[in-house]
Amino acid sequence: MTDLPLDLVRTLLAVVDEGTFDAAAAALHVTPSAVSQRVKALEQRTGRVLLLRTKPVRPTESGEIVVRFARQLARLEHDTRAELGMSDAGEPTRVAVAVNADSLATWFLPALTRVPAEPPLRFELHREDETRTAELLREGLVMAAVTSSPDPVPGCSMRVLGTMRYTAAATPDFVARHLDGPLRQTLPDAPVVTFDRADDLQDAFVRRLRRGTRGASTVRHAVPTSEGFLGAVAAGLGWGMVPELHAGELLRTGRLVPLAPRRPLDVPLYWQQWKLDSPALAAVADAVTEAAAAALRPGPRRRDAPDDVA
């Protein structure tokens, strides 16, 4: 991509970030016609359609590659200017990271406190399901991600962080009311708490329990925060897969009881980041890896290691 004019690449990034050609023109202090001509010139050079002309505009798959390149270029330019003493004194470096909600609610924020104070950083966290955080990295929206995918995004490196264990749990009263019988028969019809529509942990647990294709109950309460999810299960609204890091005290005191203690669900977590010689990214990666090693269970040793323990 060395033959791509940088002004064209930066213009494409501005259009994606601003959402429209007019807004990008205002941000770049040029005319909308100039923005349109630059994007068309870049598409001609690549031989690909890079933008879907919707409102707001969206990058195509090829466009995402160029956008990711543009963001990496901006990161390198910032680091270079800082090393040369050309940046504003004390100007913080932006580090955008995608992280899943349960990590964010437990071990991830303490990890950021381990990052050295110099040079100053400002974090921009994007909360997303661990199965989808890699998509934000692929689209160039973030520089790094905590993800459940062991397959590195093109242009990114990967480290094993560890494993987050989940346990099917409910209140004693809920068990008495809804699970009076073999778990394989009663659990699929019992009210269940999910994080959102994309949350498959509860369905995956029921499918493994029954060795079938049917998931959890259609009586589903969606609570899209980690604290709210745990609170809903603890209130008896339904059963759910609770992370041991977050629910340990409730399980130890008996406010929640494990439904199948010998059948936890383990989700491996990985750290993926841009392959850049960036001091900021390196510092964050080291701090996150160190904190994860202390908080999480050991991760898979092989790429094909199972993601659950029966």
C-alpha positions as CSV (number, residue, x, y, z in Angstrom):
1,M,0.0,0.0,0.0
2,T,3.1,2.3,-0.3
3,D,1.8,3.6,-3.6
4,L,-1.4,5.0,-2.0
5,P,-1.2,8.8,-1.6
6,L,-1.5,9.7,2.0
7,D,-3.8,12.6,1.5
8,L,-6.3,10.3,-0.3
9,V,-6.0,7.7,2.6
10,R,-6.6,10.4,5.2
11,T,-9.6,11.7,3.3
12,L,-11.2,8.3,3.2
13,L,-10.7,8.0,7.0
14,A,-12.3,11.5,7.5
15,V,-15.3,10.5,5.5
16,V,-15.8,7.3,7.6
17,D,-15.3,9.0,10.9
18,E,-17.5,12.0,10.0
19,G,-20.2,9.9,8.3
20,T,-20.8,12.1,5.3
21,F,-18.8,13.8,2.5
22,D,-20.0,17.2,3.6
23,A,-18.9,16.7,7.2
24,A,-15.5,15.4,6.1
25,A,-15.0,18.4,3.9
26,A,-15.7,20.7,6.8
27,A,-13.2,18.8,9.0
28,L,-10.5,18.9,6.3
29,H,-11.3,22.5,5.3
30,V,-11.9,21.6,1.7
31,T,-14.9,21.4,-0.6
32,P,-17.2,18.4,-0.7
33,S,-16.3,18.1,-4.4
34,A,-12.7,17.8,-3.5
35,V,-13.5,15.0,-0.9
36,S,-15.5,13.2,-3.5
37,Q,-12.7,13.4,-6.1
38,R,-10.1,12.1,-3.7
39,V,-12.2,9.1,-2.7
40,K,-12.9,8.3,-6.3
41,A,-9.2,8.7,-7.1
42,L,-8.4,6.2,-4.3
43,E,-11.0,3.8,-5.5
44,Q,-9.5,4.0,-9.0
45,R,-6.0,3.3,-7.6
46,T,-7.1,0.3,-5.6
47,G,-9.6,-1.0,-8.3
48,R,-12.1,-1.5,-5.5
49,V,-15.2,0.2,-4.2
50,L,-14.2,1.5,-0.8
51,L,-17.3,3.2,0.5
52,L,-21.0,2.4,0.5
53,R,-22.7,5.7,-0.2
54,T,-25.3,5.4,2.6
55,K,-26.1,7.8,5.4
56,P,-23.9,7.5,7.3
57,V,-21.4,6.1,4.8
58,R,-19.9,2.7,5.6
59,P,-16.7,1.2,4.4
60,T,-16.8,-1.9,2.3
61,E,-14.6,-4.9,3.2
62,S,-11.8,-3.4,1.1
63,G,-12.5,0.0,2.6
64,E,-12.0,-1.4,6.1
65,I,-8.5,-2.5,5.1
66,V,-7.6,1.1,4.0
67,V,-9.3,2.6,7.0
68,R,-7.2,0.3,9.3
69,F,-4.1,1.3,7.4
70,A,-5.0,5.0,7.9
71,R,-5.5,4.6,11.6
72,Q,-2.2,2.8,12.0
73,L,-0.5,5.5,9.9
74,A,-1.9,8.1,12.3
75,R,-0.6,6.1,15.3
76,L,2.9,5.9,13.8
77,E,2.9,9.6,12.9
78,H,1.9,10.5,16.5
79,D,4.6,8.4,18.0
80,T,7.2,9.7,15.6
81,R,6.3,13.3,16.4
82,A,6.4,12.6,20.1
83,E,9.9,11.0,19.8
84,L,11.1,14.0,17.8
85,G,9.7,16.4,20.4
86,M,7.3,17.9,17.8
87,S,4.0,17.1,19.7
88,D,2.5,19.4,22.3
89,A,4.1,18.9,25.7
90,G,2.0,16.5,27.8
91,E,-0.4,15.7,24.9
92,P,-1.9,12.3,25.8
93,T,-1.8,9.4,23.4
94,R,-5.3,7.9,22.5
95,V,-5.5,4.2,22.9
96,A,-8.8,2.6,21.7
97,V,-9.5,-0.9,23.0
98,A,-12.5,-3.2,22.5
99,V,-13.3,-5.3,25.6
100,N,-16.1,-7.6,26.7
101,A,-18.4,-6.5,29.5
102,D,-17.5,-9.2,32.0
103,S,-13.7,-8.4,31.7
104,L,-14.5,-4.7,32.0
105,A,-16.5,-5.4,35.2
106,T,-13.8,-7.5,36.8
107,W,-10.1,-7.5,36.0
108,F,-9.6,-5.2,33.0
109,L,-9.9,-1.7,34.6
110,P,-7.3,-2.6,37.3
111,A,-5.0,-3.7,34.5
112,L,-5.0,-0.2,33.1
113,T,-3.8,1.2,36.4
114,R,-0.6,-0.8,35.9
115,V,0.2,1.2,32.7
116,P,3.1,3.6,33.4
117,A,2.0,7.2,33.9
118,E,4.6,8.4,31.3
119,P,4.0,9.0,28.5
120,P,0.4,10.0,29.3
121,L,-2.3,8.0,27.7
122,R,-6.1,8.5,27.3
123,F,-8.1,5.3,27.0
124,E,-11.2,4.9,24.8
125,L,-12.9,1.7,25.7
126,H,-15.5,0.1,23.4
127,R,-17.7,-2.5,25.2
128,E,-18.6,-5.4,23.0
129,D,-19.2,-9.2,23.2
130,E,-16.0,-11.1,23.2
131,T,-17.1,-12.9,20.1
132,R,-17.4,-9.6,18.3
133,T,-14.5,-7.4,19.6
134,A,-12.3,-8.7,16.8
135,E,-14.6,-7.2,14.3
136,L,-14.0,-3.7,15.7
137,L,-10.2,-4.4,15.3
138,R,-10.8,-5.6,11.8
139,E,-12.8,-2.5,10.9
140,G,-10.0,-0.3,12.3
141,L,-12.2,1.2,15.0
142,V,-9.8,0.1,17.8
143,M,-6.1,-0.6,18.1
144,A,-6.4,-3.6,20.4
145,A,-9.1,-6.0,21.7
146,V,-9.9,-8.6,24.3
147,T,-11.4,-11.4,22.2
148,S,-12.4,-15.0,22.3
149,S,-11.0,-15.5,18.8
150,P,-7.5,-17.1,18.6
151,D,-7.2,-16.3,14.9
152,P,-5.3,-13.0,14.5
153,V,-6.9,-10.3,12.5
154,P,-4.8,-9.4,9.5
155,G,-2.0,-7.1,10.5
156,C,-2.4,-7.9,14.2
157,S,-0.5,-10.0,16.8
158,M,-2.1,-12.2,19.4
159,R,-1.3,-13.2,23.0
160,V,-3.2,-15.7,25.2
161,L,-4.6,-14.0,28.3
162,G,-6.3,-16.8,30.1
163,T,-9.7,-18.4,30.6
164,M,-12.9,-16.8,32.2
165,R,-15.0,-19.5,33.8
166,Y,-18.8,-19.3,33.9
167,T,-21.1,-21.3,36.2
168,A,-24.8,-21.9,35.7
169,A,-26.4,-20.5,38.9
170,A,-29.7,-19.4,40.4
171,T,-31.2,-18.5,43.8
172,P,-32.2,-21.4,46.1
173,D,-35.9,-20.1,45.9
174,F,-35.7,-20.2,42.0
175,V,-34.4,-23.7,42.1
176,A,-37.2,-24.8,44.4
177,R,-39.8,-23.2,42.1
178,H,-38.6,-24.0,38.7
179,L,-36.0,-26.8,38.8
180,D,-37.7,-29.5,40.9
181,G,-36.6,-32.5,38.9
182,P,-33.7,-33.6,36.6
183,L,-31.8,-30.5,35.4
184,R,-31.8,-31.8,31.8
185,Q,-35.6,-31.8,31.8
186,T,-36.4,-28.7,33.8
187,L,-33.8,-26.2,32.9
188,P,-34.8,-25.6,29.2
189,D,-38.2,-24.4,30.3
190,A,-37.1,-22.3,33.2
191,P,-36.9,-18.4,32.9
192,V,-33.4,-17.4,31.9
193,V,-31.4,-14.1,32.1
194,T,-29.3,-13.2,29.1
195,F,-27.0,-10.2,28.5
196,D,-28.5,-9.4,25.1
197,R,-29.7,-11.1,21.9
198,A,-26.2,-12.0,21.0
199,D,-25.5,-13.8,24.3
200,D,-25.2,-17.5,23.6
201,L,-23.7,-18.8,26.8
202,Q,-27.0,-19.9,28.3
203,D,-28.1,-21.6,25.1
204,A,-24.7,-23.3,24.7
205,F,-25.0,-24.7,28.2
206,V,-28.4,-26.1,27.7
207,R,-27.4,-27.7,24.4
208,R,-24.4,-29.4,26.0
209,L,-26.5,-30.5,29.0
210,R,-29.1,-32.1,26.7
211,R,-26.7,-33.0,23.9
212,G,-29.1,-31.6,21.5
213,T,-30.0,-28.5,19.5
214,R,-32.6,-26.9,21.7
215,G,-31.4,-23.8,23.7
216,A,-32.7,-22.1,26.8
217,S,-36.3,-21.0,27.5
218,T,-38.2,-18.5,25.4
219,V,-38.9,-16.7,28.7
220,R,-35.7,-14.6,28.4
221,H,-34.9,-11.4,30.4
222,A,-32.2,-9.3,28.6
223,V,-30.1,-7.2,31.0
224,P,-27.2,-5.6,29.1
225,T,-24.8,-4.8,31.9
226,S,-22.6,-7.2,33.9
227,E,-23.7,-5.8,37.2
228,G,-27.4,-5.8,36.1
229,F,-27.1,-9.3,34.8
230,L,-25.7,-10.7,38.0
231,G,-28.3,-8.6,40.0
232,A,-31.1,-10.1,38.0
233,V,-30.0,-13.7,38.6
234,A,-29.4,-12.9,42.3
235,A,-33.0,-11.4,42.5
236,G,-34.5,-14.6,41.2
237,L,-35.6,-13.3,37.9
238,G,-34.0,-16.3,36.1
239,W,-31.0,-18.5,36.0
240,G,-27.8,-17.5,34.1
241,M,-24.2,-18.3,33.4
242,V,-22.4,-16.1,36.0
243,P,-18.6,-15.4,35.8
244,E,-16.8,-16.8,38.9
245,L,-14.7,-13.7,39.1
246,H,-17.9,-11.6,39.6
247,A,-20.2,-14.0,41.4
248,G,-17.7,-15.7,43.8
249,E,-19.1,-14.0,46.9
250,L,-22.7,-14.8,46.1
251,L,-21.8,-18.4,45.4
252,R,-19.7,-18.7,48.6
253,T,-22.5,-17.3,50.8
254,G,-25.3,-19.4,49.2
255,R,-27.3,-16.5,47.8
256,L,-26.6,-18.3,44.5
257,V,-26.3,-22.0,44.0
258,P,-24.4,-23.7,41.2
259,L,-26.8,-25.8,39.1
260,A,-24.2,-28.2,37.7
261,P,-20.9,-27.7,39.6
262,R,-19.1,-30.2,37.5
263,R,-20.1,-28.6,34.2
264,P,-18.6,-25.1,34.1
265,L,-18.3,-23.2,30.8
266,D,-14.8,-21.9,30.1
267,V,-14.2,-19.0,27.6
268,P,-10.6,-18.4,26.5
269,L,-9.6,-14.8,26.1
270,Y,-6.9,-13.4,23.9
271,W,-5.3,-10.0,23.4
272,Q,-5.0,-8.9,19.8
273,Q,-3.4,-5.6,18.7
274,W,-1.9,-3.9,15.7
275,K,1.5,-5.0,14.7
276,L,3.1,-1.6,15.3
277,D,6.3,-0.5,17.1
278,S,4.3,1.7,19.4
279,P,5.5,2.3,22.9
280,A,1.9,3.1,24.0
281,L,0.5,-0.2,22.7
282,A,3.4,-2.2,24.1
283,A,2.9,-0.7,27.6
284,V,-0.8,-1.4,27.5
285,A,-0.3,-5.0,26.2
286,D,2.2,-5.8,29.0
287,A,-0.1,-4.4,31.7
288,V,-3.1,-6.3,30.4
289,T,-1.2,-9.6,30.0
290,E,0.2,-9.3,33.6
291,A,-3.2,-8.5,35.1
292,A,-5.0,-11.3,33.2
293,A,-2.4,-13.9,34.3
294,A,-3.2,-12.9,37.9
295,A,-7.0,-12.9,37.6
296,L,-7.9,-15.5,35.0
297,R,-7.5,-19.2,34.9
298,P,-4.8,-20.5,32.6
299,G,-5.6,-20.2,28.9
300,P,-5.5,-22.9,26.3
301,R,-2.0,-24.2,25.4
302,R,-2.9,-24.9,21.8
303,R,-5.0,-23.1,19.2
304,D,-7.4,-26.0,19.1
305,A,-7.8,-26.3,22.8
306,P,-11.5,-26.7,23.9
307,D,-13.4,-23.7,25.1
308,D,-15.3,-25.5,27.8
309,V,-14.7,-28.1,30.5
310,A,-17.3,-30.8,31.0
